[in-house]
Amino acid sequence: MVETCILLGTLGLHSIEDIREHKITVTLTMFSGILAILLHLLFLNRSIFEMLCGMLPGVFLLALGYLTGGKIGTGDGLVFMLTGLYLGFYDNLALFCISFFLAGAYGLFLAAVRRCRREKRIPLVPFLFLGYCLMIVG
């Protein structure tokens, strides 16, 4: 429960940052990551291997962002690495799929009502926050 609240708060703050400034504060991400490790040491509810594997979707996004010349932000990859520490591989992969589905649906909606051009950047972290909320409720 503590981990859920910390991750939800971190994603909420990052969502506000991503919408307003289109960037993520690395200090908050690192602080939350350190908390994830400390909570692991206290509660031992997830193995180190599972935490490291959970970071793989974030590493994939970082590599994809590098290969596409920054079309996917570094902050998005770092936040997915953070969620992997808290959720593990399978739950983080589910969050990855839900978030990209929600962002894609929003992008299609904007394109259908002609509210944006193809070059418009859509912040991803708010959809990550929304996806995590859906995972908690569901």
Secondary structure, DSSP 4 states (H G I P E B T S, - for coil): -HHHHHHHHHHHHHHHHHHHHS---HHHHHHHHHHHHHHHHHH--S-HHHHHHHTHHHHHHHHHHHHTTSSS-HHHHHHHHHHHHHH-HHHHHHHHHHHHHHHHHHHHHHHHTT-S-TT----SHHHHHHHHHHHHH-
